[in-house]
């Protein structure tokens, strides 16, 4: 696990961009945190790091936004999902096991459908200050977060 503290939306975006540059097809990134914790801002940074051009918006009402960068990017916001059964209608598993990167906000709505391999990111904060905890849920992400730690200058 690594912990990154940011003091502005721009710094949070930059962490996301650095992370996005390191992701590969099939990677799953889960973003957790209260409303306003910075999940969508971090997701926008991840998309930028994956080479997505143009406007990146929150999929709160559409549930899924699909983008194309150096690979396909699926950005999901499950906040409005009431029952896991709704995820089957959405084609949730096809996104998870597809050839792109999948970013999931509010992943707690899909826990029984989640694979064992994903990157768990918890955001907390008030005002512009954020604490970002990145926890690999698979060995393949340990090297990735080690590189991220070096690139954003974390010493602990």
Protein Blocks (a to p, Z undefined) as FASTA:
>chain_A
ZZdddfbfklmmmmmmmmmmmpcehiacddeddehilmmmmmmmmmmmnopacjdddfkl
nopacdddfbccddddfklpmbfklmmmnommmmmmmcbdcddehkllmmmmpcfbdcdd
ddddehjbccdddddfbfklmmmmmmmmmmnopaZZ
